[in-house]
Amino acid sequence: MIVKNEQDWLAGAVESVRSIVDEVIIVDTGSTDSTPGMAEAIGATCEGLWSTLPLKGEPPITRFSAMILSRDSILNDAKARRDLDYKPVISVEDGMRALAA
């Protein structure tokens, strides 16, 4: 879900797709309301339910994923490539092709 200033609708939107998706990704595009905090609260609730109840798989959203996706961020693996000889399992190009498929 791509959102901006959706604090009043976010919980309902996530609930409306819960039974048909395995994962919820919320990308905030610069909210000035409490949308990022709501996304984190939804993630915390999911984490709590998955750790308390015998639910299968991973939570559809976590606090970490909500936090990362609701703020401006740049993920850079240059240091891991340089210091740890990290090599991606899949290239950006292959990943983008798989995403588009």
C-alpha positions, 0 to 999 in steps of 0.5 A: 500500500502506498499511503500519505496522511491515511491515519483514519483509513490505514487499519481498515485497509490492512484489515480488508486485505488480511485474508487474501495476502501473505504480506502487507507492505506499507510505503509512506510518501511523506505523511504529516499525520500519524500514519507512520506511527499507525503502521508501526502499531499495526506491525507491533500488533501482528508481531504480538499475535504471531508470537502468542498464538499458534499462527503459521508463517511470518507476520504480514507486517512487522514494526521494522518493516513499517518503520523502514518503509514509512520513512525516507531511507537509502539502503546501500550495500557498498560497505558489505561488498567492500569489507565482507566480499558480499555478492548479491544472490540476485542482481537488481536487474533480475529482481526487477524482472521478477517483480514485474512478472 
